[in-house]
Amino acid sequence: MLEHYFQCPYCLAEISILIDPSVSKQQYIEDCEVCCNPIELKIEIEEGEILLFDANSIEQ
């Protein structure tokens, strides 16, 4: 597992997630552990390294 830190697009808190490096392309929604708003995560991994990491707010 890879630990990755990023800033919540809503409350700007620094939060971390664990990423499974065995899945090369991932897209899912995770709630911020501080403000509980949904964050859309898009991740691309190659050879154990994160090539793309996007954390975006979801329009409601």
Secondary structure, DSSP 8 states (H G I E B T S, - for coil): -EEEEEE-TTT--EEEEEE-TT-SEEEEEEE-TTT--EEEEEEEEETTEEEEEEEEE---
